């Protein structure tokens, strides 16, 4: 039941996003409709340097598209690509 | 022919009776016991061999030179037992069609013998001391009487998940490990210890001092030497019951198919996007399962790609290779040795599980673990129908250079160019006419092909001239340059920073037009 109402989501950060935000996860109350809108919000809030073009997003532990509609209680994870070894 | 001789090697004569005019060269090598090593006077030395295995491995080396260098005849005698300085320790004779091959083949035999044969050397010095010499490590408990293969695995075979059948499966397996660095150090060690029958090591790098904190497979004395060769040496001395194959080269689109051909599983221990995407494509196109891991500071990811299954590949998530420096590398960002160590062990675990047919593989899932907080997440990957590699209308059908272009190379910082260099580029403005009206290019006339009107199928540009695209900020020009490079136009570049940078450069450097 997608709505424009505020919802609570649990956001997880990895790699450079974790460093830039200083958080491994946070709970956010947001009006963001889609995962993309949520990223725009947290990008602004934490000053993330990586754009959505380079990141992947998982909603409830499955990779999803940026257009995915968020629901109350969703867990959202932003994942940069890693190459170190 | 290979002989392990307990008696002095004497009266050598290469049998030339069936001489054929095809073999134009004979190269002979004699290894002699030196009376001094590293300043110490040597009075004697002792070679000890695991004879059966040495014989088998030497015969394999001889077969290899015959195919690799067209050697027509190879003879080799290696001494065992106690020798005095000046005595002959090893004799090799190689016949081949041409002298170049004969020299190369002879060199190959001695180099391979030294690292692959289970022969150990103990030196006795004038001061009464003695030492097992490195490169020929001490056999410790290993001698043909005391050890056998079954004992090696006797604490592993009782596991219900393994058993004798499982151990046989491991022995039969052929695993290629690409990258013998941080991930590779631990993955290789545990794969060899578990008894993977054939392990390939692909790496062209040499050991540097700043590798050692995360690559404990090597020692400080190894600096400057080939990682692949050293790793092979180390693994053979760890487990003499398995075969190690050295591919002392960097995996590239040109050699990837050849190198991977004989393996049935690949482990990606590389540290850059280009290699990771190349391996991903190889896995899908050649149907070879692949275990990939990557690390960043104190965290890492691992996933298993089974190309015969339905799970997602790397390009399902990232259709294009991300810029190599969008995320810093280990060298830039630093890393703690335990992190690649742990993820390399995860890779070895995953490989062993796959070979044994055990459940719980990370198939269709990526595992992300942060070692600081021990937060662990498994994220389900679903196949992307639009994937350029495994999707419904795949465009990548073979391993070709153009799929692994370094996208950084096409982004041009003109401030680093001299005026002469700058003038070698033909400038193309890809902005819309309205934008150009508002922000024109200072004092230069440039061709204008708006981004939206650019015909990629038949672009109005040549292949020989260098082109520099620019737009407002460098995004559109970069997309265009990337697409053109995929079409094989290697001389196209995107101006970093766009029009403002260009105008500033013109004002600064080209005032007089």
Interface residues (C-beta under 8 A of the other chain):
Chain A: X12 X14 X15 X16 X18 X19 X24 X25 X50 X54 X56 X58 X61 X62 X63 X77 X79 X80 X81 X82 X83 X84 X85
Chain B: X179 X181 X182 X183 X184 X268 X269 X270 X271 X272 X273 X276 X293 X294 X295 X296 X297 X299 X300 X301 X312 X317 X318 X322 X323 X324 X326 X327 X328 X329 X330 X333 X335 X340 X368 X370 X373 X375 X377 X378 X379 X380 X381 X382
